[in-house]
């Protein structure tokens, strides 16, 4: 049986009662996190550009665009909300695949819930299922796609959303298989934007959300797609890797499906930066706060990193030392450490134009040195370490074995609520944020999940 068929059979049969309690709980937290991120992203210049384009492309429709008064088609609302949620590089990540799975799945799920009556239980189930598939697809060949300039979120989250949307549209197993086959032609996302600091990476969760929904609607109408979209001669992995020596394990897509939840190995973000940078940020902030270190006192900062991380956030060195934009800075280990140490924090308002031009921050970024360390773990675990050498000869080392926000070093519910409040405060007042958080907390009790969208759309 083709892999897409195996997955489709599981998706058609799984129920809310089959979800482990911790998966239900984490899925609800991901819904709250993405809502806050979408609101924050709507307030950025990037968000405004996406909103203007979405309005130009869509007639008025039933689905609300967060942070605006616009109501558009289901696909355009999902596209806009998904893109908004990546604008600050603040959305959760599956550690092994480095797929941002929740921003597209939550954006798609809430758009579909805004267009038809969907219960909270069905919404949670669909998002949990979509996230699981996105993570598993990205874990077939972890690290291989970034190395070739592909963004895993753009490629793999599209499949998660296709199954999510197909489930909410009540497709049977054959229809779900067709949706997966169709979305393989829509899965996309290159990372050339990392060279010049432009914004296309932020579009990928929106594109995945839109493309997955489109695939499900086409499948519902009878359009066909290749059943061997994953493993076929011209399937996803054959076309995008094109290297027989590249390691891949297609069994990751279905092995233990429904009994082992790979999406548990996903991390929320305490910082608006590439996830592999996070343990280094916690380490450098501990140095600053424990020792009162000032940027002008630092001779150098040494960072051992896993080999797969080097081309993502450390190289080319010239680009990482002087980012061209906030998007560029969020994927620079050198710059991010310099801003965090200089300013003492790295939050929602980091990577401002003023900071990106600050000579003190830029000078410190040039004193951050990265080197590949074979003792550091590969994809699946984010570890960080910094050794700060002072101009007076003192050295200080801090190690973060697991990134904060991971299962091994979790953010608390209070941490995530504070993050939501920070991101949503420009759009929702305190009482409304309380109601949104409470509604998410009891999401499985809602007969109509549109109730949640109604609250968010008051912005």
C-alpha positions in Angstrom: 0.0 0.0 0.0 1.4 3.5 -0.8 2.5 5.5 2.2 -0.1 8.2 1.5 -2.8 5.5 1.7 -1.5 4.2 5.0 -1.6 7.7 6.5 -5.0 8.4 5.0 -6.4 5.3 6.6 -5.2 6.4 10.0 -6.4 9.9 9.6 -9.9 8.7 8.6 -10.2 6.6 11.7 -8.5 8.5 14.5 -10.8 10.2 17.0 -10.4 12.8 19.7 -10.6 10.0 22.3 -7.5 8.4 20.7 -5.4 11.5 21.5 -3.2 11.2 24.6 -4.0 13.8 27.2 -0.7 15.6 26.8 -1.1 15.9 23.0 -4.6 17.5 23.6 -3.1 19.9 26.1 -0.1 20.8 24.0 -2.3 21.3 20.9 -4.5 23.8 22.7 -1.4 25.7 23.9 -0.2 25.7 20.3 -3.5 27.2 19.2 -3.1 30.0 21.8 0.5 30.6 20.8 -0.3 30.9 17.1 -3.2 33.3 17.6 -0.9 35.6 19.5 1.8 35.3 16.9 -0.7 36.0 14.1 -1.9 39.2 15.8 1.7 40.3 16.4 2.6 39.6 12.8 -0.4 41.5 11.5 1.1 44.6 13.1 4.4 44.4 11.2 5.1 46.0 7.8 5.4 42.5 6.4 2.0 41.7 7.8 0.5 44.8 6.2 1.9 43.8 2.8 0.4 40.3 3.1 -2.9 41.8 4.2 -3.0 44.2 1.3 -2.2 41.4 -1.2 -4.8 39.0 0.3 -7.5 41.7 0.1 -6.6 42.4 -3.5 -6.8 38.7 -4.4 -10.0 37.7 -2.6 -13.6 38.8 -2.7 -15.2 39.3 0.6 -15.8 35.9 2.3 -16.7 34.3 5.6 -13.3 33.9 7.2 -11.7 36.6 9.3 -8.1 37.8 9.0 -6.7 38.3 12.4 -5.7 41.9 13.5 -7.8 43.4 10.7 -11.5 43.9 9.9 -11.2 41.9 6.7 -13.3 38.8 6.0 -12.0 36.8 3.0 -12.2 33.4 1.4 -11.1 30.4 3.4 -7.8 30.1 1.5 -6.9 33.7 1.7 -7.7 34.0 5.4 -5.6 30.8 6.1 -2.8 32.2 3.9 -2.7 35.6 5.7 -3.0 34.3 9.2 -0.4 31.6 8.6 2.1 34.1 7.1 1.4 36.6 9.9 2.4 33.9 12.5 5.9 33.5 11.1 6.7 37.3 10.8 8.7 37.3 14.1 10.3 33.9 13.7 8.6 33.1 17.0 6.5 30.0 16.2 7.1 26.5 17.5 9.3 24.0 15.8 9.7 20.2 15.7 13.2 19.6 16.9 14.3 16.8 14.5 12.7 18.0 11.3 12.9 21.8 12.1 9.4 22.1 10.7 7.3 25.0 11.9 4.2 22.8 12.0 1.6 24.7 14.2 1.5 28.0 12.4 0.1 26.5 9.1 -2.1 23.9 10.8 -3.7 26.4 13.3 -4.2 29.0 10.6 -5.8 26.4 8.3 -7.9 24.8 11.1 -9.3 28.2 12.3 -10.1 29.4 8.8 -12.0 26.2 8.1 -13.8 26.5 11.5 -14.7 30.1 10.4 -16.3 28.8 7.2 -18.4 25.9 8.6 -19.5 24.5 11.9 -16.7 22.5 13.4 -16.6 21.3 17.0 -13.7 22.0 19.3 -13.0 18.3 19.6 -12.8 17.9 15.8 -10.6 21.0 15.5 -8.1 19.8 18.1 -8.0 16.3 16.5 -7.4 17.7 13.0 -4.6 20.1 14.2 -2.9 17.3 16.2 -3.1 15.0 13.2 -1.8 17.6 10.8 1.1 18.5 13.1 2.0 14.8 13.5 2.2 14.3 9.8 4.2 17.4 9.2 6.8 16.4 11.8 7.0 12.8 10.5 7.4 13.9 6.8 10.2 16.2 7.8 11.9 13.5 9.8 12.5 11.2 6.8 15.7 13.0 6.0 16.4 15.5 8.8 19.0 18.2 8.0 19.1 17.3 4.4 16.7 19.9 3.1 18.2 23.0 4.8 21.5 21.8 3.4 20.0 22.1 -0.1 18.3 25.4 0.4 14.8 24.1 1.0 12.6 25.2 3.9 11.1 22.1 5.6 8.1 24.0 6.7 7.2 25.0 3.2 7.6 21.4 2.0 6.2 19.2 4.8 3.6 21.3 6.6 1.6 21.3 3.3 1.1 17.6 3.7 0.0 18.0 7.3 -2.5 20.6 6.3 -3.8 18.6 3.4 -4.7 15.7 5.8 -6.0 18.2 8.4 -8.3 19.9 5.9 -9.4 16.7 4.3 -10.4 15.4 7.7 -12.4 18.5 8.5 -14.1 18.3 5.0 -15.1 14.7 5.9 -13.1 13.1 3.1 -12.8 9.3 3.2 -9.5 7.5 3.1 -9.4 7.6 -0.8 -10.1 11.3 -0.8 -7.4 11.9 1.8 -4.9 10.0 -0.4 -5.9 12.2 -3.4 -5.4 15.3 -1.3 -1.9 14.2 -0.3 -1.0 13.4 -3.9 -2.3 16.8 -5.1 -0.5 18.8 -2.4 2.9 17.3 -3.4 2.7 19.6 -6.4 2.1 22.6 -4.1 4.7 21.9 -1.4 7.5 24.4 -1.9 9.8 26.9 -0.3 13.4 27.9 -1.1 15.7 29.8 1.3 17.4 32.2 -1.0 15.9 34.9 1.2 18.5 34.0 3.8 21.2 35.4 1.5 19.8 38.9 1.3 17.4 39.1 4.2 14.2 39.3 2.3 10.9 38.0 3.6 9.7 35.0 1.6 10.4 32.5 4.3 7.7 34.1 6.4 5.2 33.3 3.6 5.8 29.6 3.7 3.4 28.7 6.6 0.7 30.7 4.9 1.4 29.0 1.6 1.3 25.6 3.3 -2.0 26.5 5.0 -3.5 27.7 1.7 -2.2 24.8 -0.4 -3.3 22.1 2.0 -6.8 23.5 2.0 -6.9 23.8 -1.8 -5.7 20.2 -2.1 -8.5 18.9 0.1 -11.1 20.8 -1.8 -9.8 19.5 -5.1 -9.7 16.0 -3.8 -13.3 16.4 -2.6 -14.3 17.4 -6.1 -12.7 14.3 -7.6 -9.3 15.7 -8.8 -6.7 12.9 -8.6 -3.1 13.0 -7.4 -0.3 10.4 -7.3 -0.6 7.8 -4.5 3.2 7.4 -4.3 3.8 11.1 -3.7 6.3 10.4 -1.0 8.2 7.3 -2.2 7.6 7.4 -6.0 10.1 7.7 -8.8 9.3 11.4 -9.1 7.9 11.7 -5.6 8.9 14.3 -3.0 12.1 12.8 -1.7 13.4 11.6 -5.1 12.9 15.1 -6.7 14.1 17.2 -3.8 17.1 15.2 -2.7 18.3 13.8 -6.0 21.2 12.1 -4.3 21.1 8.4 -3.6 23.7 8.8 -0.9 21.5 11.2 1.1 20.1 9.3 4.2 16.4 8.9 4.3 14.1 6.7 6.2 10.6 6.5 4.7 9.4 4.3 7.6 9.4 7.4 9.8 6.2 8.4 8.1 4.1 5.5 9.3 6.1 3.6 12.0 4.1 3.6 15.2 1.6 6.0 13.7 -1.1 6.6 16.4 0.9 5.0 19.2 4.0 7.1 19.1 3.5 10.8 18.7 6.6 12.4 17.2 5.1 15.8 17.5 5.8 15.6 21.3 9.4 16.4 20.4 8.5 20.0 19.5 9.5 23.2 21.2 7.8 26.4 21.9 9.9 29.5 21.4 10.9 31.9 24.2 12.8 34.1 21.7 11.8 35.4 18.2 14.8 33.8 16.4 15.8 30.6 14.6 15.3 27.8 17.1 18.8 26.4 16.9 20.0 29.8 18.4 17.8 29.6 21.5 20.1 27.6 23.8 22.9 30.1 23.0 20.7 33.0 23.9 19.8 31.6 27.3 23.5 30.9 27.9 24.7 34.4 27.0 21.9 36.0 29.0 23.0 34.0 32.1 26.5 35.3 31.6 25.2 38.8 31.4 22.9 38.7 34.3 25.1 36.6 36.6 28.3 38.6 36.0 27.1 42.0 34.9 29.0 41.7 31.7 28.9 44.7 29.3 29.4 44.4 25.6 32.4 46.8 25.6 34.2 44.5 28.1 34.1 41.5 25.9 37.1 40.4 23.8 35.4 37.4 22.1 32.5 34.9 22.4 33.2 31.3 21.3 30.3 29.1 20.2 30.7 25.4 19.4 27.8 24.3 17.2 26.5 21.1 15.6 27.8 20.8 12.0 24.3 21.0 10.5 23.7 24.3 12.3 26.7 26.1 10.7 25.2 26.9 7.3 21.9 27.8 8.8 22.8 30.5 11.3 26.6 30.9 11.3 27.7 31.2 7.6 28.5 33.0 5.4 30.1 35.0 8.2 29.9 38.4 6.4 26.1 38.1 6.1 25.7 37.0 9.8 27.9 39.8 11.1 25.9 42.6 9.5 22.3 41.4 8.8 20.5 43.4 6.1 17.1 43.2 7.8 15.3 41.8 10.8 14.6 38.6 8.9 18.3 38.3 8.3 19.1 39.0 11.9 16.8 36.3 13.2 18.8 33.6 11.5 22.2 35.0 12.6 23.7 33.4 15.7 26.5 36.1 15.9 24.1 39.1 15.6 21.5 37.6 17.9 24.0 36.9 20.7 25.4 40.4 20.3 22.0 42.1 20.6 20.9 39.9 23.5 24.1 40.6 25.5 24.1 44.4 24.7 20.4 44.9 25.4 19.9 42.3 28.1 16.9 40.6 26.4 15.6 39.5 23.1 11.8 39.8 22.9 9.0 40.9 20.5 10.6 44.2 19.7 14.1 42.9 19.0 15.8 43.3 15.6 14.6 46.8 15.2 16.2 49.0 12.5 18.0 51.0 15.3 19.5 47.8 16.7 20.5 46.5 13.3 22.5 49.7 12.7 23.9 50.0 16.3 27.7 50.1 16.0 28.2 48.6 19.5 26.0 45.6 18.6 27.6 45.1 15.2 31.1 45.4 16.6 30.3 42.7 19.2 28.7 40.5 16.5 32.1 40.5 14.7 33.7 39.1 17.9 31.4 36.1 18.0 33.2 33.0 16.6 31.4 29.8 15.7 33.0 26.4 15.0 31.6 23.0 14.2 31.9 20.6 17.2 31.4 16.9 16.4 30.4 16.3 20.0 27.3 18.4 19.6 24.0 16.6 18.8 22.4 16.5 15.3 18.8 17.3 14.4 16.5 16.3 17.2 18.1 18.2 20.1 19.2 21.8 20.3 22.2 22.3 22.6 24.2 25.5 23.1 27.3 26.7 24.8 29.2 30.0 25.0 32.6 30.9 26.3 33.0 34.6 26.9 36.5 36.0 27.1 36.8 39.4 28.7 39.4 42.0 27.8 40.9 41.6 31.3 41.5 37.9 30.5 38.7 36.4 32.5 36.6 33.7 30.9 33.1 32.5 31.6 31.4 29.5 30.1 27.7 28.6 30.1 26.1 25.4 28.6 22.4 24.8 27.8 21.9 21.1 27.2 18.3 21.4 26.0 16.7 24.5 24.5 14.0 26.1 26.7 10.6 25.3 25.4 11.5 21.7 24.6 10.0 18.6 26.4 13.2 18.3 28.4 13.2 22.0 29.4 9.6 23.2 29.0 8.1 26.6 29.1 5.4 26.7 31.7 1.7 27.5 31.0 2.4 30.9 32.7 5.3 31.5 30.3 3.2 30.8 27.3 0.4 32.9 28.6 2.8 35.8 29.1 4.1 35.4 25.6 0.5 35.4 24.2 -0.3 38.6 26.2 2.9 40.3 24.8 2.0 39.4 21.2 -1.7 40.1 21.4 -1.7 43.2 23.6 -1.7 45.6 20.7 -5.0 44.1 19.4 -6.9 42.6 22.3 -7.5 44.2 25.6 -6.8 42.3 28.9 -10.4 41.0 29.4 -10.6 39.8 25.8 -7.2 38.1 26.1 -8.5 36.4 29.2 -11.6 35.2 27.3 -9.5 33.9 24.4 -7.2 32.0 26.8 -10.2 30.5 28.7 -11.9 29.5 25.4 -8.8 27.8 24.2 -8.5 26.0 27.6 -11.9 24.5 27.2 -11.8 24.2 23.4 -12.9 20.6 23.4 -16.2 21.6 25.0 -17.2 23.9 22.1 -19.9 22.8 19.8 -18.8 25.4 17.3 -15.1 26.5 17.3 -16.2 29.7 15.5 -16.8 31.0 19.0 -13.0 31.3 19.4 -12.5 33.1 16.1 -15.3 35.5 17.1 -13.2 36.6 20.1 -10.0 37.0 18.2 -11.7 38.9 15.4 -12.8 41.6 17.8 -9.3 43.1 17.2 
